[in-house]
Amino acid sequence: MSQSESGAPAENGRRFAGEGDRSVGAIGRSARHQGRSLLGAMLCGLVVLLVSGCSKGGDEAAWKKYTAAGIDAARHGRQAEATQMFEEALKEGRRFAPESSRLAESLNNLALAYGAEKKYDEAEKLFQQALELDQKRSGEQSAEVGDDLNNLAALYTSAGKYDQAAETYQRAVKIREKVFGSADPKVAITLRNYAAMLIKAKRTAEAELITNLADTIDRQGVAAATMTAAAGTPAAAKTPMPNDTPAPSATPAPRGSADGAAAKL
């Protein structure tokens, strides 16, 4: 699930549901610049991604309408409206069949909105619900769970719960390494979010080590791209993951919505 940092979680991680790939960072999945409003940061760079879901009483059109309205409101700084729209989307999400991704995405998006309002306890409960659903639906070592953990860790960072944030980022890194490979940019993004949290916690020596790991991954990516270009073979395009935008503050990205974070903000 699919929530970048500063104030609230993000990937700088999953996305807003209803729009793009899930991580920081719609909340996110994504925020990159400190000083922006939390919600704006989380939405920065997000792309809408609609994930197909199995309906069982849920109104797909209504769910998409509320989700899109929430994302638009968040992008334009209308935080109260964004929260209201995501709450309506969650009501619809609860009407879908358990195997649908809609509910988890809606939980993630609303959690990102609550995080932006500093309602950390409420946001954590929603992120935990989304995490549990994704673990059951996609498996404990899935990309969705990695996104959820990235967003949750960003929330912990915003709430000043640095020990929990560190543990959660470590889990997210392990899962992303398993799913995408240890040299994947998504791993580097989570590492940078982790490093940003360590800096806030005044654990600078650890932050430097983590940043060096992320830099190594980035250099490997540049080298691979250079070799590909030299060989005259265009590199395969990748669909951006929500919450997959490096954020200095580690803000979560919304899921399924904008991008770098699926509209799960």
Secondary structure, 3 states (H helix, E strand, C coil): CCCCECCCCCCCCCCCCCCCCCCCCCCCCCCCCCCCCHHHHHHCCCCCCCCCCCCCCCCHHHHHHHHHHHHHHHHCCCHHHHHHHHHHHHHHHCCCCCCCCHHHHHHHHHHHHHHHCCCHHHHHHHHHHHHHHHHHHHCCCCHHHHHHHHHHHHHHHHCCCHHHHHHHHHHHHHHHHHHHCCCCHHHHHHHHHHHHHHHHCCCHHHHHHHHHHHHHHHHHHHHHHHHHHHCCCCCCCCCCCCCCCCCCCECCCCECCCCCCCECC
